[in-house]
């Protein structure tokens, strides 16, 4: 069975409240993401997991499937864990709702790789760090990777080496996570560790409980919307990048 995708969504995001419904060229951001998932060739189905009726109404207006969850989830992973309990599947992919430039081809790549992996229980897409400023940019998460395993996640680089050396083992964490269903339900019921709480990085739940988190490497990443200034960057790509224009035209036709 192909993996299913669940997109966790809530109105009260930490850095940019209500960003999930922000208008991007006539469509709310959550709908951009959902439709890009629908363009994937290797996904069984896609659901939005939310506790907000406004998001539910918005998604259903466009014909999307919604699973209502509790309000007290501390992150998207726990929200997806609740939602997936009612779905028959072996593996689930969590797609962050602030990825309006998601490439369906990358989602296909991730899906195929986890389907062929019968050894591991958790995966996260990663990409290269593009410039030195990103090493200490708090709004997105980085990680150290050795032999395809993510050893640690952080917001500011703990390394003292120069940028060229850090690029060899530090990568950007992308908003594409994947889990075996049974493992996701199990790990979501464990208590968050000290570092996860202090750093506010949900991937650390896996690492702090001594499970391997496997990097699925991509050659490049797309801009996500974490802060208000990111919207201009996303709009620039949608208007000027040929690949993004082609995808946007396809989602308008859905």
Rosetta blueprint (number, residue, H / E / L):
1 X L
2 X L
3 X L
4 X E
5 X E
6 X E
7 X E
8 X E
9 X E
10 X L
11 X L
12 X L
13 X L
14 X L
15 X L
16 X L
17 X L
18 X L
19 X H
20 X H
21 X H
22 X L
23 X E
24 X E
25 X L
26 X L
27 X E
28 X E
29 X H
30 X H
31 X H
32 X H
33 X H
34 X H
35 X H
36 X H
37 X H
38 X H
39 X L
40 X L
41 X L
42 X L
43 X L
44 X L
45 X L
46 X E
47 X E
48 X E
49 X E
50 X E
51 X L
52 X L
53 X H
54 X H
55 X H
56 X H
57 X H
58 X H
59 X H
60 X H
61 X H
62 X L
63 X L
64 X L
65 X L
66 X E
67 X E
68 X E
69 X L
70 X L
71 X L
72 X L
73 X L
74 X L
75 X L
76 X H
77 X H
78 X H
79 X H
80 X H
81 X H
82 X H
83 X H
84 X H
85 X L
86 X L
87 X L
88 X L
89 X L
90 X L
91 X E
92 X E
93 X E
94 X E
95 X E
96 X L
97 X L
98 X L
99 X L
100 X L
101 X L
102 X L
103 X L
104 X H
105 X H
106 X H
107 X H
108 X H
109 X H
110 X H
111 X H
112 X H
113 X H
114 X H
115 X H
116 X L
117 X L
118 X L
119 X L
120 X L
121 X L
122 X E
123 X E
124 X E
125 X E
126 X E
127 X E
128 X E
129 X L
130 X L
131 X L
132 X H
133 X H
134 X H
135 X H
136 X H
137 X L
138 X L
139 X L
140 X L
141 X L
142 X E
143 X E
144 X E
145 X E
146 X E
147 X L
148 X L
149 X E
150 X E
151 X E
152 X E
153 X E
154 X E
155 X L
156 X L
157 X L
158 X L
159 X L
160 X L
161 X L
162 X L
163 X H
164 X H
165 X H
166 X H
167 X L
168 X L
169 X L
170 X E
171 X E
172 X E
173 X E
174 X E
175 X E
176 X E
177 X E
178 X E
179 X E
180 X E
181 X H
182 X H
183 X H
184 X H
185 X H
186 X H
187 X H
188 X H
189 X L
190 X L
191 X L
192 X L
193 X L
194 X H
195 X H
196 X H
197 X H
198 X H
199 X H
200 X L
201 X L
202 X L
203 X L
204 X H
205 X H
206 X H
207 X H
208 X H
209 X L
210 X L
211 X L
212 X L
213 X L
214 X E
215 X E
216 X E
217 X E
218 X L
219 X L
220 X L
221 X L
222 X L
223 X L
224 X L
225 X L
226 X L
227 X L
228 X L
229 X L
230 X H
231 X H
232 X H
233 X H
234 X H
235 X H
236 X H
237 X H
238 X H
239 X H
240 X H
241 X L
242 X H
243 X H
244 X H
245 X H
246 X H
247 X H
248 X H
249 X H
250 X H
251 X H
252 X H
253 X L
254 X L
